[in-house]
């Protein structure tokens, strides 16, 4: 690996860690950087997923107080997350680099659209569900929706949290509880997907270590700046980066 590639990963990791701490959307920096240094698409996605895994565990641990009273209610959701994350990870490995390369522009487009729409979606969900207090019963359609979101998370992951938050809120959970559930199921999905990618040997450990240096430093810097920078500016920057990456990969994939 050249010095330039190392610097690119550190800078991209710094941006990803900082943006996740400030406004979200860090995948738009880390995943393209892994592709840019020459990693195959599936390996880049697997390595990126492993890089996000520690943060998902931290989010689930932080939400433990809100989730503890739910008890056995969590079991079907955990099973859906486990099965979906495993299936998504296996689909990524089975589909291979050629198929995943064709899907990258569409996945980035979906993730960018979800990120851009998330403030409107959050306000709409809050207005619908802010009075929710009872735990809604599980239904076949709701569990199927959670399973599909989990498959997407195991396959790609960008924008998965927004999809989960929408699913839990529409199902009838109060927004605070929906966010806690989102953190828990995300941790399950990332954990099983990470294990799948490691067992399959699709994680590039050297690049991962360099990326984690950047994400750690960026996360610290983002936390320090979170009270000083306007969130709207940061969200606009992430959307511009996501849109630019989407257009770039549409061009390189379908126009050349």
BATOR-929493 format. One record per residue (C-alpha): residue in three letters; x, y, z. Coordinates in pm, whole numbers, plus 50000, padded with zeros to 5 digits. Example, Ala and Ser with C-alpha at 12.3 -4.5 7.8 and 13.67 -1.06 7.14 Angstrom:
BEGIN
ALA512304955050780/SER513674989450714/
REM end
This chain:
BEGIN
UNK500005000050000/UNK501345034249906/UNK501665063450144/UNK498935081249949/UNK496545051950002/UNK497295051850374/UNK496655088950399/UNK493435085250199/UNK492135058750439/UNK493075079250745/UNK491435110650605/UNK488335091250494/UNK488165073750831/UNK488515107151009/UNK485685121650800/UNK483515090750855/UNK484065090351231/UNK483505127651259/UNK480345127851047/UNK478865098151233/UNK479405116951559/UNK477935149051419/UNK475225140651170/UNK475615104751043/UNK476465093350692/UNK480055082550754/UNK479755053350513/UNK479745077950222/UNK483395085450307/UNK484825052150423/UNK483295028250167/UNK484335047749852/UNK487835052349999/UNK488215014650037/UNK487125010549675/UNK489485038249563/UNK492575021149704/UNK491784990049502/UNK489854966649731/UNK487284944849551/UNK483724957449614/UNK482664928549841/UNK485874930850044/UNK485484968650072/UNK481924965050198/UNK482864937250441/UNK485784957350576/UNK483574987950614/UNK480974967650802/UNK483594955251048/UNK484774991051098/UNK481205000951198/UNK480704971251429/UNK482224985951751/UNK480035016951724/UNK476914995351689/UNK477814976252005/UNK478345008852192/UNK474945021452078/UNK473214989652194/UNK474944991252535/UNK473905027652578/UNK470265017852513/UNK470174988652755/UNK468115006853021/UNK465255013752780/UNK465284978152648/UNK465524958152971/UNK461784960253055/UNK460834945452717/UNK462154910952810/UNK460854882952588/UNK459294907952352/UNK462784912652205/UNK463244875952112/UNK461394876351773/UNK463114909151681/UNK466524895151771/UNK465834863751567/UNK464724884751270/UNK467884905851298/UNK470074875151334/UNK468534856651039/UNK468354887550818/UNK471894898750894/UNK473214863750824/UNK471234860650500/UNK472314895250384/UNK475954887550452/UNK475714854250269/UNK473944870949974/UNK476784896049951/UNK479384868349947/UNK477444846549702/UNK476574874749461/UNK480264883149423/UNK482064914349311/UNK480514916748964/UNK476894917349082/UNK477654939549381/UNK479474964149156/UNK476324968148947/UNK474264974449261/UNK476604999649425/UNK475145030549249/UNK471585020149337/UNK472495012649698/UNK474245046249731/UNK471225063349574/UNK468895046749825/UNK471155055350119/UNK471505091650006/UNK467755095449960/UNK467085080650303/UNK469655103150466/UNK468265134050293/UNK464675125450389/UNK465425114850747/UNK464585148450916/UNK461175149950745/UNK460595113250818/UNK461545117651185/UNK459155146951229/UNK456335128251059/UNK456895097351273/UNK457115118051589/UNK453805134951511/UNK452165101051457/UNK453695082151746/UNK454675106352020/UNK451725094752232/UNK452515057952190/UNK453145040452520/UNK451945004452498/UNK454224978752340/UNK452564968952010/UNK452164931551947/UNK454264914351686/UNK452584906551357/UNK453664886851049/UNK453934918250836/UNK455974937651094/UNK458394908851151/UNK458714904250774/UNK459534941450740/UNK462174939051012/UNK463604908350840/UNK463884926450505/UNK465584956350669/UNK467994932250839/UNK468814915650507/UNK469584949950360/UNK471744957850663/UNK473734925850626/UNK474144931750254/UNK475104968550251/UNK474024987250564/UNK474125024250469/UNK470785039650569/UNK469755008450761/UNK469225027751084/UNK466765051250915/UNK464785021950775/UNK464705005251117/UNK463605036751294/UNK460775040951043/UNK459695004551078/UNK459595005551458/UNK457815039151468/UNK455185029351211/UNK454644997151405/UNK453585018051705/UNK456645023251926/UNK457335056552091/UNK460275074151928/UNK462695069452221/UNK461945032252239/UNK462125029051859/UNK465615044051866/UNK466715020152141/UNK465354990351946/UNK467115003151635/UNK470435003951822/UNK470004968551952/UNK468994952351623/UNK471714971351436/UNK474264956451676/UNK472884921451610/UNK472974926251233/UNK476504940451231/UNK477694913251466/UNK476424883951259/UNK477454900450931/UNK480924907451072/UNK481284871351184/UNK480164859550838/UNK482684881550660/UNK485524871550893/UNK484824834350853/UNK484674838950475/UNK488034856950480/UNK486674888150308/UNK487954913750560/UNK491144932450470/UNK492704936250813/UNK495554959650723/UNK493224984850559/UNK490764980450845/UNK493404989151106/UNK494365020850920/UNK490715030450873/UNK490005025651244/UNK492785049851332/UNK491015076451129/UNK487505068151256/UNK488655069151618/UNK490305103051577/UNK487375115951375/UNK484845103851629/UNK486685122251905/UNK486935153951698/UNK483295151551593/UNK482185147951952/UNK484195178752049/UNK482705198951761/UNK479125186751797/UNK478085217052001/UNK479775242651776/UNK478895234851414/UNK475405238251262/UNK473995203651204/UNK472185215550891/UNK475485224450723/UNK476935190650806/UNK473865172350677/UNK474025192150353/UNK477695183050314/UNK476965145950361/UNK474105147750109/UNK476385164849855/UNK479055138249907/UNK476475110349878/UNK474975125149563/UNK478435130049410/UNK479435094149489/UNK476145081549348/UNK476595100449022/UNK480235089548997/UNK479425052649038/UNK476485054648799/UNK478865069648543/UNK481695044848594/UNK479345014848614/UNK476895021548332/UNK478365048748110/UNK481855035348042/
REM end
